[in-house]
């Protein structure tokens, strides 16, 4: 009989308990600030898609008032909420824009916990999972507990990570599945079952965000040159690949098509330089800048360089390199969310550089160097995060998103059930929360609106508008008429269109 495995040292047990307590506290902090609302294009798009999947439906009908002649008689885009686009060849149907990975998880969770709690459970599980997996991956890489915990902490407090974890976005969820794929790929050296799990996790990462497919060479490198592991990895990913191909074929007409249309048109070489400056500036602000240089130390030291470090850097570099040429990546600080899955990979390779220093010049202080480095980097990162949280205010997500809930509730209470609602930002929100047909003010001309208004008046259909104050001027320039304000809820405004024979006062 083999000897039983000895219990972990008391210090290790205490450290593990402390980490669990901190993780739980972080979950409570995040959960009290997160919000689940079908708001703008992203959040409403994911939630509307999830509701379709939960109902077993692939399409949803375009809501066009009958007096306009039906879906075939009008440009469908005029009545298409954000987060959808008209189905090719079927003008009466709408299909979701966004990939199915996150909606699948929302739909499954909503079946267990309801539509308020279910998506919130997914969001919190993804955020806590990403933090825990960063720590576990660090330990799998051979990092000391203190250094692995530092990587997890720096991810947890990062304003971009907090921003994407507070609302129904795909970025944190994509990060979690990327980390799961990397961790299980490393664990595959112990058992082929881990390679199957790596394939399933990788498939989910791609379903959530298709550009994660670019990480395939990095994950294969983590698996190592073992054909059995590679085959097991492919086998684990086949169900996800089959779902992706079938879903895209049914919705978009081809297994390789997507809801983004010609996505390649959004990429261009001219975006590379401004985006590189943007990414570089914000990464050095939000992280200890020394960590961005330490991967070179890890590559230089014989104890840390090799296949694993190369795989992590390949994965991070591939994702960042892709989004360098995306047209919107350089616009605002939170556009770093596109490269969020690369962030923990960068953190861990930087910490491997600390490990290389610990085995080099830091070897003179074998017991103190790693804890001291962990403390310095943690304090540095926490200080930077505290400053930028105050400047960037990612926690304002909740009140901003709750404005959409306010608007939907006001529309249900104050608008007639058969009203056609002029809107843009609220169009996906109204699709999820009400039965109103919407008219996209950003897609119509004044001539289009005048025709729709005459036809609606002839049929006795009321026309209303639901807009943010910041939208009002542009909305009523495209949709002119005798508008009268019905109510105001903070920055949310509700308007009604009066008789067309009446004078048209300015809004």
Secondary structure, 3 states (H helix, E strand, C coil): CCCCCCCCCHHHHHHHHHHHHHHHHHHHHHHCCCCCCCCCHHHHHHHHHHHHHHCCCCCEECCCCHHHCCHHHCCHHHHCCCCEEEECCEEEEEEECCCHHHHHHHHHHHHHHHHHHHHHHHHHHHHHHHHHHHHHHHHHCCCCHHHHHHHHHHHHHCHHHHHHHCCCCCHHHHHHHHHHHHHHHHHCCCCHHHHHHHHHHHHHHHHHCHHHHHHHHHHHHHHCCCHHHHHHHHHHHHHHHHHHHHHHHHHHCCCCCCCCCCHHHHECCCHHHHHHHHHHHHHHHHCCHHHHHHHHHHHHCCCCCCHHHHHHHHHHHHHHHHHCCECCCCCCHHHHHHHHHHHHHHHHHHHHHHHHHHHCHHHHHCCCHHHHHHHHHHHHHHHHHHHHHHHHCHHHHHHHHHHHHHHHHHHHHHCCCCCEEEECCCHHHHHHHCCCEEEEHHHCCHHHHHHHHHHHHHHCCCEEEEEECCCHHHHHHHCCCCEEEEEEECCEEEEEECCCCCCCCCC
